[in-house]
Amino acid sequence: MVTPEVADSHSSFERALILAIVVFAGAVYASTQTIILVSLPQMQGDLSASIDQIAWVVTGNIVASAIGIPPTAWLSARFGRKRLFLFCIGCFIASCLLLSVSTSLEEVVIWRIMQGLTGAPLIAITQAISLDIYPRERQGMAMAVWSVGLIVGPVVAPTVGGYLTEIGDWRLVFLAMVPLAVFSFFASLAVVPEWASERGLRFDWFGFVAVTFGIGAAQLTIDQGQRLDWFESTEIIVLAVVAGFGLYTFVAHILTARNPFLDPGIFRDRNFSVGLFTMFVYSPLIYIPMVLLPNMLEDLRDFPAVTIGLLLLPRGLGQIVGLSIAGRFVGKMDCRKLLVASLLLQAFTTWVMSRWNLGIGIWDIVWPSFLQGIAMGFIFMSIITITYSTLERERRTEGAALFSLVRNFGTSIGISVAVTLFVRFATKSQASLTEHAEPFNELFRLPENLSLWDLESLSSVATLESQIVRHAEMVGYANDFFVMTVWALLLIPITALARNTVSAPR
């Protein structure tokens, strides 16, 4: 068995090999979160499912992932980090195989829940291993490689998934994951070092049940809220009450119990707490554009799916460039300054996007998306460095699990808020524009408009209505991007709460 101290004595080549293998394993799992999206329409038809029913293929996986993250630290300490890592990969392989032979919606949902529940710890474990095999001065580089690897997979996955779905069916998407995961399993078995387990640890079942109900119900509230019209729905009210009670019980328990599920002492590390909060607030800005842009480009600009996929690439490429550059500097400079500069760049790009209109061209989309990706790479790397700069080695697995949890939870909340705001902005704009679409408006009497808009013609009125809807939706998207600009700027004062990452004590 290899202890952390022995792992520190590995050669540069051995460290690079370990890093490459764990990053590859994490990227394979992370890819399943986006590769399935392009297959949902075919899956819906093949399984004779409604839109609400097929949504559980995604929602079930998200909720299971949220529940699977909290016990990662205890499981890692109790059974050993490497054993848990291999177990999760093995379960991921089994879930992919079972999904590839599923014939009903119920089977698909069950195996997707299994995939999220057992695969969620992989991200936290790969991050903890990547940190532990390198000394402090090289951790920035290690986190850059880890971040790039986990971004490349989800960025490339939709394109690959679309191709596999086109030449076969949705089952081929899962089957193609199996050889990649099998390689990850045996490569990790041979190369990844072991960390000692602690046999005497007791599991806090009460705390786990409380946080499971709290997080699970909160995630369902967020995911289903917009579809069910939020608190107009009895289901959402019940879920919100269960979430609030579960999370309150969990917090009260960890503050009063002798051996709680989560040691609240970890939050005494100022940089860790600041980094965790910053990641929670910032994480929505990573994914909101990925949710808004495809619909905007398809509905308002009539771009084909292939073009939309290509237009999403500059942002991913920018992230890779930003992470690669940031990895060289984070160990040598105060990350608070880098974070402030990057947030300003992020705010600039979303401000540019807030000025888009229905006539935007491809270049108008490419250059701010690429700059935004660079800013995101810098921000993500800065937050990671701040979060772990003063955290003790023995707390890294627990810290990585919390980091993954708040990132996922913050993303869900942010996307839900963005979608809700878009609907409200668009609805309000449509109502305002419709008020002026009446015969007494002098604009309709101008000579150049008489031949275009005849309010006595049903076809002309229908065309006018469609144009009003398109303009209203564009206003909704633009206002959402402007909210993201303010969002990024409001994060800047938080950076002052952290300590200097270069001189911070370990």
WORA-V208265 format. One record per backbone hydrogen bond with DSSP energy under -1.0 kcal/mol. NH is the residue of the N-H (numbers start at 1). CO is the residue of the C=O. E is the energy in kcal/mol with one decimal. If there is no record, write none. Layout:
nh=NH co=CO e=E
nh=NH co=CO e=E
This chain:
nh=7 co=3 e=-2.4
nh=8 co=4 e=-1.6
nh=9 co=6 e=-1.3
nh=10 co=7 e=-1.5
nh=15 co=11 e=-2.4
nh=16 co=12 e=-2.4
nh=17 co=13 e=-2.3
nh=18 co=14 e=-2.5
nh=19 co=15 e=-2.7
nh=20 co=16 e=-2.5
nh=21 co=17 e=-2.1
nh=22 co=18 e=-2.4
nh=23 co=19 e=-2.3
nh=24 co=20 e=-2.0
nh=25 co=21 e=-2.2
nh=26 co=22 e=-2.3
nh=27 co=23 e=-2.6
nh=28 co=24 e=-2.1
nh=29 co=25 e=-1.7
nh=30 co=26 e=-2.7
nh=31 co=27 e=-1.9
nh=32 co=29 e=-1.3
nh=33 co=30 e=-1.3
nh=34 co=31 e=-1.4
nh=35 co=31 e=-2.8
nh=39 co=36 e=-1.0
nh=43 co=39 e=-2.6
nh=44 co=40 e=-2.9
nh=45 co=41 e=-1.8
nh=46 co=42 e=-2.6
nh=47 co=43 e=-2.3
nh=49 co=44 e=-2.4
nh=54 co=50 e=-2.6
nh=55 co=51 e=-1.4
nh=56 co=53 e=-1.3
nh=57 co=54 e=-1.5
nh=59 co=55 e=-3.1
nh=60 co=56 e=-2.1
nh=62 co=58 e=-2.1
nh=63 co=59 e=-2.7
nh=64 co=60 e=-2.2
nh=65 co=61 e=-2.2
nh=66 co=62 e=-2.2
nh=67 co=63 e=-1.8
nh=68 co=64 e=-2.2
nh=69 co=65 e=-1.2
nh=72 co=69 e=-2.0
nh=75 co=71 e=-2.7
nh=76 co=72 e=-2.7
nh=77 co=73 e=-2.3
nh=78 co=74 e=-2.8
nh=79 co=75 e=-2.5
nh=80 co=76 e=-1.5
nh=84 co=80 e=-2.2
nh=85 co=81 e=-2.3
nh=86 co=82 e=-2.7
nh=87 co=83 e=-2.4
nh=88 co=84 e=-2.5
nh=89 co=85 e=-2.0
nh=90 co=86 e=-2.5
nh=91 co=87 e=-2.4
nh=92 co=88 e=-2.1
nh=93 co=89 e=-2.4
nh=94 co=90 e=-2.2
nh=95 co=91 e=-2.5
nh=96 co=92 e=-2.2
nh=97 co=93 e=-2.2
nh=98 co=94 e=-2.5
nh=99 co=95 e=-2.4
nh=100 co=96 e=-1.8
nh=108 co=104 e=-2.0
nh=109 co=105 e=-2.6
nh=110 co=106 e=-2.3
nh=111 co=107 e=-2.6
nh=112 co=108 e=-2.2
nh=113 co=109 e=-2.2
nh=114 co=110 e=-2.2
nh=115 co=111 e=-2.2
nh=116 co=112 e=-2.2
nh=117 co=113 e=-2.7
nh=118 co=114 e=-2.4
nh=119 co=115 e=-1.4
nh=120 co=116 e=-1.7
nh=122 co=119 e=-1.6
nh=125 co=121 e=-2.6
nh=126 co=122 e=-2.7
nh=127 co=123 e=-1.9
nh=128 co=124 e=-2.3
nh=129 co=125 e=-2.8
nh=130 co=126 e=-2.2
nh=131 co=127 e=-1.7
nh=132 co=128 e=-2.3
nh=133 co=129 e=-1.9
nh=138 co=135 e=-1.6
nh=139 co=136 e=-1.3
nh=142 co=138 e=-2.0
nh=143 co=139 e=-2.7
nh=144 co=140 e=-1.8
nh=145 co=141 e=-2.3
nh=146 co=142 e=-2.6
nh=147 co=143 e=-2.7
nh=148 co=144 e=-2.6
nh=149 co=145 e=-2.5
nh=150 co=146 e=-2.0
nh=152 co=148 e=-2.9
nh=153 co=149 e=-1.4
nh=155 co=151 e=-1.9
nh=156 co=152 e=-2.6
nh=157 co=153 e=-2.5
nh=160 co=156 e=-1.9
nh=161 co=157 e=-3.5
nh=162 co=158 e=-2.4
nh=163 co=159 e=-1.8
nh=164 co=160 e=-2.6
nh=165 co=161 e=-2.5
nh=166 co=162 e=-1.8
nh=167 co=163 e=-2.2
nh=168 co=164 e=-1.8
nh=172 co=169 e=-1.2
nh=175 co=171 e=-2.2
nh=176 co=172 e=-2.2
nh=177 co=174 e=-1.0
nh=181 co=177 e=-2.4
nh=182 co=178 e=-2.8
nh=183 co=179 e=-2.2
nh=184 co=180 e=-1.9
nh=185 co=181 e=-2.2
nh=186 co=182 e=-2.1
nh=187 co=183 e=-2.4
nh=188 co=184 e=-2.3
nh=189 co=185 e=-2.4
nh=190 co=186 e=-1.6
nh=191 co=187 e=-1.9
nh=192 co=188 e=-1.4
nh=198 co=77 e=-3.2
nh=201 co=198 e=-1.2
nh=205 co=203 e=-1.4
nh=208 co=204 e=-2.1
nh=209 co=205 e=-2.8
nh=210 co=206 e=-2.2
nh=211 co=207 e=-2.5
nh=212 co=208 e=-2.4
nh=213 co=209 e=-2.5
nh=214 co=210 e=-2.4
nh=215 co=211 e=-2.9
nh=216 co=212 e=-2.5
nh=217 co=213 e=-2.3
nh=218 co=214 e=-2.1
nh=219 co=215 e=-2.8
nh=220 co=216 e=-2.1
nh=221 co=217 e=-2.3
nh=222 co=218 e=-2.2
nh=223 co=219 e=-2.7
nh=224 co=220 e=-2.5
nh=225 co=221 e=-1.2
nh=228 co=224 e=-2.2
nh=230 co=225 e=-3.5
nh=232 co=229 e=-1.9
nh=233 co=230 e=-2.1
nh=237 co=233 e=-1.8
nh=238 co=234 e=-2.5
nh=239 co=235 e=-2.4
nh=240 co=236 e=-2.5
nh=241 co=237 e=-2.2
nh=242 co=238 e=-2.5
nh=243 co=239 e=-2.6
nh=244 co=240 e=-2.6
nh=245 co=241 e=-2.6
nh=246 co=242 e=-2.6
nh=247 co=243 e=-2.5
nh=248 co=244 e=-2.2
nh=249 co=245 e=-2.6
nh=250 co=246 e=-2.1
nh=251 co=247 e=-2.4
nh=252 co=248 e=-2.6
nh=253 co=249 e=-2.2
nh=254 co=250 e=-2.4
nh=255 co=251 e=-1.3
nh=257 co=253 e=-2.9
nh=266 co=263 e=-1.7
nh=267 co=264 e=-1.6
nh=268 co=265 e=-1.8
nh=269 co=266 e=-1.0
nh=273 co=269 e=-2.3
nh=274 co=270 e=-2.8
nh=275 co=271 e=-2.8
nh=276 co=272 e=-2.5
nh=277 co=273 e=-2.4
nh=278 co=274 e=-2.7
nh=279 co=275 e=-2.4
nh=280 co=276 e=-2.1
nh=281 co=277 e=-2.2
nh=282 co=278 e=-2.6
nh=283 co=279 e=-2.6
nh=285 co=282 e=-2.0
nh=286 co=283 e=-1.4
nh=288 co=284 e=-2.6
nh=291 co=287 e=-1.3
nh=292 co=288 e=-2.5
nh=293 co=289 e=-2.7
nh=296 co=292 e=-2.3
nh=297 co=293 e=-2.9
nh=298 co=294 e=-2.0
nh=299 co=295 e=-2.8
nh=300 co=296 e=-2.3
nh=303 co=297 e=-2.2
nh=308 co=304 e=-2.2
nh=309 co=305 e=-2.5
nh=310 co=306 e=-2.0
nh=311 co=307 e=-2.1
nh=312 co=308 e=-1.1
nh=316 co=312 e=-1.2
nh=317 co=313 e=-2.9
nh=318 co=314 e=-2.5
nh=319 co=315 e=-1.9
nh=320 co=316 e=-2.0
nh=321 co=317 e=-2.4
nh=322 co=318 e=-3.0
nh=323 co=319 e=-2.9
nh=324 co=320 e=-2.3
nh=325 co=321 e=-2.4
nh=326 co=322 e=-2.8
nh=327 co=323 e=-2.1
nh=328 co=325 e=-1.3
nh=329 co=326 e=-1.5
nh=330 co=326 e=-2.3
nh=332 co=329 e=-2.0
nh=333 co=329 e=-1.3
nh=338 co=334 e=-1.2
nh=339 co=335 e=-2.4
nh=340 co=336 e=-2.0
nh=341 co=337 e=-2.2
nh=342 co=338 e=-2.1
nh=343 co=339 e=-2.4
nh=344 co=340 e=-1.9
nh=345 co=341 e=-1.8
nh=346 co=342 e=-2.7
nh=347 co=343 e=-2.6
nh=348 co=344 e=-2.1
nh=349 co=345 e=-2.1
nh=350 co=346 e=-2.1
nh=351 co=347 e=-1.9
nh=352 co=348 e=-2.2
nh=353 co=349 e=-2.0
nh=354 co=350 e=-1.7
nh=355 co=352 e=-1.2
nh=356 co=353 e=-1.5
nh=360 co=357 e=-1.6
nh=366 co=362 e=-2.3
nh=367 co=363 e=-1.8
nh=369 co=365 e=-1.4
nh=370 co=366 e=-2.4
nh=371 co=367 e=-2.1
nh=372 co=368 e=-2.4
nh=373 co=369 e=-2.1
nh=374 co=370 e=-1.9
nh=375 co=371 e=-2.5
nh=376 co=372 e=-2.5
nh=377 co=373 e=-2.2
nh=378 co=374 e=-2.2
nh=379 co=375 e=-2.7
nh=380 co=376 e=-2.9
nh=381 co=377 e=-2.0
nh=382 co=378 e=-2.4
nh=383 co=379 e=-2.7
nh=384 co=380 e=-2.2
nh=385 co=381 e=-2.3
nh=386 co=382 e=-2.5
nh=387 co=383 e=-2.6
nh=388 co=384 e=-2.1
nh=389 co=385 e=-1.1
nh=395 co=392 e=-1.4
nh=396 co=393 e=-1.7
nh=399 co=395 e=-2.8
nh=400 co=396 e=-3.2
nh=401 co=397 e=-2.1
nh=402 co=398 e=-2.1
nh=403 co=399 e=-2.5
nh=404 co=400 e=-2.3
nh=405 co=401 e=-2.2
nh=406 co=402 e=-2.7
nh=407 co=403 e=-1.8
nh=408 co=404 e=-2.3
nh=409 co=405 e=-2.7
nh=410 co=406 e=-2.7
nh=411 co=407 e=-2.0
nh=412 co=408 e=-2.2
nh=413 co=409 e=-2.2
nh=414 co=410 e=-2.6
nh=415 co=411 e=-2.7
nh=416 co=412 e=-2.1
nh=417 co=413 e=-2.5
nh=418 co=414 e=-2.7
nh=419 co=415 e=-2.5
nh=420 co=416 e=-2.3
nh=421 co=417 e=-2.8
nh=422 co=418 e=-2.4
nh=423 co=419 e=-2.2
nh=424 co=420 e=-2.1
nh=425 co=421 e=-3.3
nh=426 co=422 e=-2.8
nh=427 co=423 e=-2.4
nh=428 co=424 e=-2.5
nh=429 co=425 e=-2.4
nh=430 co=426 e=-2.6
nh=431 co=427 e=-2.3
nh=432 co=428 e=-2.1
nh=433 co=429 e=-2.6
nh=434 co=430 e=-2.5
nh=435 co=431 e=-1.6
nh=437 co=434 e=-1.2
nh=438 co=436 e=-1.6
nh=441 co=438 e=-2.2
nh=444 co=441 e=-1.4
nh=445 co=442 e=-1.3
nh=449 co=446 e=-1.5
nh=450 co=446 e=-1.3
nh=453 co=449 e=-2.8
nh=457 co=454 e=-2.4
nh=461 co=457 e=-2.3
nh=462 co=458 e=-2.5
nh=463 co=459 e=-2.2
nh=464 co=460 e=-2.4
nh=465 co=461 e=-2.4
nh=466 co=462 e=-2.1
nh=467 co=463 e=-2.0
nh=468 co=464 e=-2.2
nh=469 co=465 e=-2.3
nh=470 co=466 e=-2.2
nh=471 co=467 e=-2.5
nh=472 co=468 e=-2.5
nh=473 co=469 e=-2.5
nh=474 co=470 e=-2.1
nh=475 co=471 e=-2.1
nh=476 co=472 e=-2.0
nh=477 co=473 e=-2.5
nh=478 co=474 e=-2.7
nh=479 co=475 e=-2.7
nh=480 co=476 e=-1.8
nh=481 co=477 e=-2.2
nh=482 co=478 e=-1.8
nh=483 co=479 e=-2.2
nh=484 co=480 e=-1.9
nh=485 co=481 e=-1.4
nh=486 co=482 e=-2.1
nh=487 co=483 e=-2.6
nh=488 co=484 e=-2.3
nh=489 co=485 e=-1.9
nh=490 co=486 e=-2.3
nh=492 co=489 e=-1.0
nh=495 co=492 e=-1.3
nh=496 co=493 e=-1.1
nh=497 co=494 e=-1.9
nh=498 co=495 e=-1.2
nh=504 co=500 e=-1.3
